[in-house]
Amino acid sequence: MPLINVKVIEGVFTETQKVEMVRTLTDAMVRIEGENMRPVTWVLVEDVKSGAWGIGGNPLTTADVKALAAGVPVG
């Protein structure tokens, strides 16, 4: 039984986007392991508190991720 654990910074993705993550990641695993495994393929999307995630020694906030997505350099 595969478990896919996705961690995202809170407030970046909508509930609709999270549902799409679950569907798309499940489909990807099923392509690898076969359709019979769909009912037992778990996807867990976890929100991490803004500022509690860091890269290169620097914390990232929800605003930072939204800026990156918009093409604005952060740092």
N, CA, C and O atoms as CSV, one atom per row, in Angstrom:
chain,resi,resn,atom,element,x,y,z
A,1,MET,N,N,0.843,-1.173,0.000
A,1,MET,CA,C,0.000,0.000,0.000
A,1,MET,C,C,0.887,1.235,0.000
A,1,MET,O,O,1.475,1.568,1.029
A,2,PRO,N,N,0.997,1.921,-1.131
A,2,PRO,CA,C,1.822,3.118,-1.170
A,2,PRO,C,C,1.169,4.290,-0.443
A,2,PRO,O,O,-0.052,4.451,-0.440
A,3,LEU,N,N,2.019,5.093,0.166
A,3,LEU,CA,C,1.588,6.332,0.812
A,3,LEU,C,C,2.438,7.449,0.239
A,3,LEU,O,O,3.662,7.437,0.367
A,4,ILE,N,N,1.792,8.408,-0.390
A,4,ILE,CA,C,2.470,9.577,-0.928
A,4,ILE,C,C,2.177,10.727,0.020
A,4,ILE,O,O,1.019,11.081,0.238
A,5,ASN,N,N,3.233,11.311,0.586
A,5,ASN,CA,C,3.074,12.389,1.555
A,5,ASN,C,C,3.586,13.680,0.918
A,5,ASN,O,O,4.766,13.794,0.587
A,6,VAL,N,N,2.689,14.649,0.751
A,6,VAL,CA,C,3.026,15.925,0.133
A,6,VAL,C,C,2.873,17.004,1.197
A,6,VAL,O,O,1.820,17.136,1.821
A,7,LYS,N,N,3.936,17.769,1.392
A,7,LYS,CA,C,3.888,18.871,2.346
A,7,LYS,C,C,3.939,20.177,1.571
A,7,LYS,O,O,4.796,20.364,0.707
A,8,VAL,N,N,3.017,21.077,1.882
A,8,VAL,CA,C,2.949,22.384,1.237
A,8,VAL,C,C,2.821,23.456,2.315
A,8,VAL,O,O,2.333,23.193,3.414
A,9,ILE,N,N,3.259,24.650,1.989
A,9,ILE,CA,C,3.127,25.756,2.942
A,9,ILE,C,C,1.680,26.226,2.938
A,9,ILE,O,O,1.081,26.431,1.882
A,10,GLU,N,N,1.128,26.392,4.135
A,10,GLU,CA,C,-0.283,26.772,4.277
A,10,GLU,C,C,-0.617,28.016,3.472
A,10,GLU,O,O,0.188,28.940,3.361
A,11,GLY,N,N,-1.813,28.020,2.917
A,11,GLY,CA,C,-2.310,29.190,2.231
A,11,GLY,C,C,-1.821,29.375,0.807
A,11,GLY,O,O,-2.174,30.362,0.160
A,12,VAL,N,N,-1.019,28.451,0.305
A,12,VAL,CA,C,-0.506,28.577,-1.062
A,12,VAL,C,C,-1.459,27.928,-2.059
A,12,VAL,O,O,-1.749,28.506,-3.106
A,13,PHE,N,N,-1.946,26.731,-1.741
A,13,PHE,CA,C,-2.815,25.993,-2.643
A,13,PHE,C,C,-4.251,26.004,-2.144
A,13,PHE,O,O,-4.502,25.948,-0.940
A,14,THR,N,N,-5.187,26.075,-3.076
A,14,THR,CA,C,-6.609,26.017,-2.727
A,14,THR,C,C,-7.008,24.567,-2.462
A,14,THR,O,O,-6.265,23.639,-2.783
A,15,GLU,N,N,-8.171,24.386,-1.881
A,15,GLU,CA,C,-8.673,23.028,-1.656
A,15,GLU,C,C,-8.860,22.299,-2.987
A,15,GLU,O,O,-8.613,21.096,-3.078
A,16,THR,N,N,-9.294,23.020,-4.011
A,16,THR,CA,C,-9.454,22.421,-5.343
A,16,THR,C,C,-8.112,21.942,-5.875
A,16,THR,O,O,-8.038,20.859,-6.455
A,17,GLN,N,N,-7.062,22.711,-5.697
A,17,GLN,CA,C,-5.733,22.303,-6.146
A,17,GLN,C,C,-5.235,21.088,-5.374
A,17,GLN,O,O,-4.575,20.219,-5.943
A,18,LYS,N,N,-5.544,21.022,-4.094
A,18,LYS,CA,C,-5.134,19.868,-3.297
A,18,LYS,C,C,-5.853,18.609,-3.759
A,18,LYS,O,O,-5.252,17.535,-3.810
A,19,VAL,N,N,-7.123,18.728,-4.095
A,19,VAL,CA,C,-7.867,17.578,-4.640
A,19,VAL,C,C,-7.220,17.125,-5.940
A,19,VAL,O,O,-7.076,15.926,-6.177
A,20,GLU,N,N,-6.832,18.068,-6.779
A,20,GLU,CA,C,-6.166,17.726,-8.041
A,20,GLU,C,C,-4.830,17.033,-7.787
A,20,GLU,O,O,-4.470,16.106,-8.513
A,21,MET,N,N,-4.087,17.471,-6.762
A,21,MET,CA,C,-2.840,16.792,-6.391
A,21,MET,C,C,-3.107,15.336,-6.054
A,21,MET,O,O,-2.409,14.438,-6.526
A,22,VAL,N,N,-4.126,15.110,-5.231
A,22,VAL,CA,C,-4.470,13.743,-4.822
A,22,VAL,C,C,-4.790,12.893,-6.039
A,22,VAL,O,O,-4.281,11.779,-6.166
A,23,ARG,N,N,-5.621,13.399,-6.929
A,23,ARG,CA,C,-6.017,12.639,-8.123
A,23,ARG,C,C,-4.830,12.366,-9.045
A,23,ARG,O,O,-4.634,11.244,-9.510
A,24,THR,N,N,-4.050,13.403,-9.299
A,24,THR,CA,C,-2.933,13.272,-10.229
A,24,THR,C,C,-1.847,12.346,-9.690
A,24,THR,O,O,-1.309,11.524,-10.432
A,25,LEU,N,N,-1.526,12.474,-8.417
A,25,LEU,CA,C,-0.504,11.613,-7.830
A,25,LEU,C,C,-0.975,10.164,-7.750
A,25,LEU,O,O,-0.190,9.239,-7.960
A,26,THR,N,N,-2.244,9.970,-7.450
A,26,THR,CA,C,-2.795,8.616,-7.453
A,26,THR,C,C,-2.686,8.011,-8.849
A,26,THR,O,O,-2.248,6.871,-9.004
A,27,ASP,N,N,-3.085,8.777,-9.863
A,27,ASP,CA,C,-2.991,8.292,-11.243
A,27,ASP,C,C,-1.556,7.938,-11.613
A,27,ASP,O,O,-1.320,6.933,-12.284
A,28,ALA,N,N,-0.598,8.752,-11.183
A,28,ALA,CA,C,0.809,8.483,-11.489
A,28,ALA,C,C,1.260,7.159,-10.872
A,28,ALA,O,O,1.934,6.365,-11.529
A,29,MET,N,N,0.896,6.921,-9.627
A,29,MET,CA,C,1.281,5.668,-8.975
A,29,MET,C,C,0.602,4.471,-9.632
A,29,MET,O,O,1.218,3.418,-9.802
A,30,VAL,N,N,-0.657,4.632,-9.997
A,30,VAL,CA,C,-1.393,3.541,-10.625
A,30,VAL,C,C,-0.769,3.182,-11.974
A,30,VAL,O,O,-0.753,2.011,-12.355
A,31,ARG,N,N,-0.259,4.173,-12.696
A,31,ARG,CA,C,0.434,3.882,-13.958
A,31,ARG,C,C,1.651,3.002,-13.714
A,31,ARG,O,O,2.001,2.184,-14.564
A,32,ILE,N,N,2.295,3.157,-12.571
A,32,ILE,CA,C,3.489,2.382,-12.234
A,32,ILE,C,C,3.123,1.009,-11.670
A,32,ILE,O,O,3.700,-0.001,-12.074
A,33,GLU,N,N,2.179,0.967,-10.751
A,33,GLU,CA,C,1.924,-0.263,-10.000
A,33,GLU,C,C,0.718,-1.049,-10.476
A,33,GLU,O,O,0.531,-2.193,-10.061
A,34,GLY,N,N,-0.099,-0.470,-11.330
A,34,GLY,CA,C,-1.270,-1.182,-11.848
A,34,GLY,C,C,-2.567,-0.719,-11.218
A,34,GLY,O,O,-2.601,-0.285,-10.067
A,35,GLU,N,N,-3.637,-0.820,-12.000
A,35,GLU,CA,C,-4.955,-0.323,-11.598
A,35,GLU,C,C,-5.484,-0.987,-10.332
A,35,GLU,O,O,-6.214,-0.358,-9.567
A,36,ASN,N,N,-5.127,-2.243,-10.101
A,36,ASN,CA,C,-5.630,-2.939,-8.909
A,36,ASN,C,C,-5.183,-2.283,-7.605
A,36,ASN,O,O,-5.769,-2.533,-6.552
A,37,MET,N,N,-4.150,-1.448,-7.670
A,37,MET,CA,C,-3.649,-0.799,-6.453
A,37,MET,C,C,-4.326,0.546,-6.164
A,37,MET,O,O,-4.092,1.135,-5.109
A,38,ARG,N,N,-5.159,1.037,-7.084
A,38,ARG,CA,C,-5.816,2.335,-6.870
A,38,ARG,C,C,-6.545,2.409,-5.516
A,38,ARG,O,O,-6.382,3.394,-4.795
A,39,PRO,N,N,-7.341,1.394,-5.155
A,39,PRO,CA,C,-8.099,1.511,-3.895
A,39,PRO,C,C,-7.235,1.579,-2.633
A,39,PRO,O,O,-7.717,1.971,-1.570
A,40,VAL,N,N,-5.970,1.201,-2.749
A,40,VAL,CA,C,-5.111,1.201,-1.553
A,40,VAL,C,C,-3.943,2.174,-1.685
A,40,VAL,O,O,-2.975,2.090,-0.929
A,41,THR,N,N,-4.030,3.092,-2.639
A,41,THR,CA,C,-3.003,4.123,-2.804
A,41,THR,C,C,-3.444,5.352,-2.025
A,41,THR,O,O,-4.474,5.960,-2.315
A,42,TRP,N,N,-2.645,5.698,-1.035
A,42,TRP,CA,C,-2.962,6.814,-0.152
A,42,TRP,C,C,-2.162,8.044,-0.560
A,42,TRP,O,O,-0.984,7.937,-0.898
A,43,VAL,N,N,-2.799,9.209,-0.528
A,43,VAL,CA,C,-2.115,10.485,-0.731
A,43,VAL,C,C,-2.511,11.388,0.431
A,43,VAL,O,O,-3.693,11.604,0.699
A,44,LEU,N,N,-1.510,11.902,1.103
A,44,LEU,CA,C,-1.731,12.782,2.244
A,44,LEU,C,C,-1.128,14.144,1.920
A,44,LEU,O,O,0.076,14.247,1.688
A,45,VAL,N,N,-1.947,15.182,1.902
A,45,VAL,CA,C,-1.469,16.541,1.664
A,45,VAL,C,C,-1.492,17.264,3.005
A,45,VAL,O,O,-2.548,17.446,3.611
A,46,GLU,N,N,-0.317,17.670,3.454
A,46,GLU,CA,C,-0.190,18.325,4.756
A,46,GLU,C,C,0.219,19.784,4.579
A,46,GLU,O,O,1.126,20.097,3.808
A,47,ASP,N,N,-0.459,20.667,5.299
A,47,ASP,CA,C,-0.073,22.073,5.329
A,47,ASP,C,C,0.975,22.277,6.422
A,47,ASP,O,O,0.811,21.820,7.553
A,48,VAL,N,N,2.051,22.970,6.061
A,48,VAL,CA,C,3.087,23.338,7.018
A,48,VAL,C,C,2.911,24.826,7.305
A,48,VAL,O,O,2.689,25.622,6.393
A,49,LYS,N,N,3.011,25.186,8.560
A,49,LYS,CA,C,2.812,26.577,8.963
A,49,LYS,C,C,3.772,27.498,8.209
A,49,LYS,O,O,4.947,27.175,8.036
A,50,SER,N,N,3.264,28.637,7.767
A,50,SER,CA,C,4.077,29.640,7.090
A,50,SER,C,C,5.260,30.016,7.979
A,50,SER,O,O,5.087,30.325,9.158
A,51,GLY,N,N,6.461,29.986,7.404
A,51,GLY,CA,C,7.669,30.309,8.162
A,51,GLY,C,C,8.317,29.116,8.823
A,51,GLY,O,O,9.441,29.224,9.313
A,52,ALA,N,N,7.628,27.960,8.852
A,52,ALA,CA,C,8.174,26.756,9.483
A,52,ALA,C,C,8.853,25.845,8.462
A,52,ALA,O,O,9.151,24.689,8.762
A,53,TRP,N,N,9.094,26.353,7.280
A,53,TRP,CA,C,9.724,25.614,6.195
A,53,TRP,C,C,10.903,26.450,5.759
A,53,TRP,O,O,10.760,27.661,5.590
A,54,GLY,N,N,12.044,25.859,5.575
A,54,GLY,CA,C,13.192,26.649,5.182
A,54,GLY,C,C,13.990,26.012,4.063
A,54,GLY,O,O,14.003,24.792,3.901
A,55,ILE,N,N,14.653,26.858,3.294
A,55,ILE,CA,C,15.552,26.427,2.230
A,55,ILE,C,C,16.838,27.229,2.365
A,55,ILE,O,O,16.813,28.455,2.464
A,56,GLY,N,N,17.949,26.526,2.366
A,56,GLY,CA,C,19.234,27.217,2.441
A,56,GLY,C,C,19.418,28.025,3.709
A,56,GLY,O,O,20.123,29.034,3.711
A,57,GLY,N,N,18.789,27.589,4.784
A,57,GLY,CA,C,18.910,28.295,6.049
A,57,GLY,C,C,17.952,29.459,6.222
A,57,GLY,O,O,18.013,30.175,7.222
A,58,ASN,N,N,17.063,29.651,5.248
A,58,ASN,CA,C,16.121,30.768,5.315
A,58,ASN,C,C,14.688,30.257,5.354
A,58,ASN,O,O,14.310,29.418,4.537
A,59,PRO,N,N,13.889,30.752,6.292
A,59,PRO,CA,C,12.492,30.336,6.331
A,59,PRO,C,C,11.710,30.890,5.139
A,59,PRO,O,O,11.980,31.990,4.657
A,60,LEU,N,N,10.744,30.110,4.679
A,60,LEU,CA,C,9.849,30.551,3.607
A,60,LEU,C,C,8.466,30.770,4.179
A,60,LEU,O,O,7.987,29.989,5.000
A,61,THR,N,N,7.834,31.835,3.740
A,61,THR,CA,C,6.476,32.129,4.169
A,61,THR,C,C,5.526,31.912,2.992
A,61,THR,O,O,5.952,31.708,1.856
A,62,THR,N,N,4.251,31.961,3.291
A,62,THR,CA,C,3.235,31.874,2.240
A,62,THR,C,C,3.470,32.978,1.209
A,62,THR,O,O,3.396,32.725,0.006
A,63,ALA,N,N,3.745,34.174,1.661
A,63,ALA,CA,C,3.991,35.299,0.750
A,63,ALA,C,C,5.206,35.036,-0.140
A,63,ALA,O,O,5.192,35.372,-1.324
A,64,ASP,N,N,6.250,34.440,0.425
A,64,ASP,CA,C,7.442,34.123,-0.367
A,64,ASP,C,C,7.107,33.155,-1.501
A,64,ASP,O,O,7.535,33.354,-2.637
A,65,VAL,N,N,6.346,32.116,-1.192
A,65,VAL,CA,C,6.014,31.115,-2.208
A,65,VAL,C,C,5.132,31.734,-3.288
A,65,VAL,O,O,5.309,31.459,-4.475
A,66,LYS,N,N,4.189,32.565,-2.875
A,66,LYS,CA,C,3.331,33.225,-3.883
A,66,LYS,C,C,4.161,34.156,-4.770
A,66,LYS,O,O,3.900,34.260,-5.968
A,67,ALA,N,N,5.157,34.832,-4.192
A,67,ALA,CA,C,6.037,35.691,-4.974
A,67,ALA,C,C,6.853,34.860,-5.964
A,67,ALA,O,O,6.986,35.237,-7.128
A,68,LEU,N,N,7.391,33.744,-5.512
A,68,LEU,CA,C,8.136,32.853,-6.407
A,68,LEU,C,C,7.268,32.378,-7.564
A,68,LEU,O,O,7.709,32.362,-8.713
A,69,ALA,N,N,6.032,31.991,-7.258
A,69,ALA,CA,C,5.112,31.526,-8.283
A,69,ALA,C,C,4.802,32.620,-9.311
A,69,ALA,O,O,4.519,32.334,-10.474
A,70,ALA,N,N,4.861,33.873,-8.861
A,70,ALA,CA,C,4.603,35.004,-9.745
A,70,ALA,C,C,5.863,35.448,-10.487
A,70,ALA,O,O,5.817,36.379,-11.291
A,71,GLY,N,N,7.002,34.773,-10.212
A,71,GLY,CA,C,8.231,35.112,-10.905
A,71,GLY,C,C,9.061,36.195,-10.232
A,71,GLY,O,O,9.995,36.732,-10.827
A,72,VAL,N,N,8.715,36.512,-8.983
A,72,VAL,CA,C,9.460,37.542,-8.247
A,72,VAL,C,C,10.527,36.851,-7.403
A,72,VAL,O,O,10.202,35.962,-6.617
A,73,PRO,N,N,11.795,37.240,-7.549
A,73,PRO,CA,C,12.853,36.618,-6.740
A,73,PRO,C,C,12.641,36.884,-5.248
A,73,PRO,O,O,12.195,37.962,-4.856
A,74,VAL,N,N,12.964,35.899,-4.436
A,74,VAL,CA,C,12.840,36.029,-2.981
A,74,VAL,C,C,14.222,35.969,-2.389
A,74,VAL,O,O,15.074,35.202,-2.838
A,75,GLY,N,N,14.442,36.785,-1.375
A,75,GLY,CA,C,15.723,36.700,-0.693
A,75,GLY,C,C,16.349,37.970,-0.588
A,75,GLY,O,O,17.444,38.075,-0.036
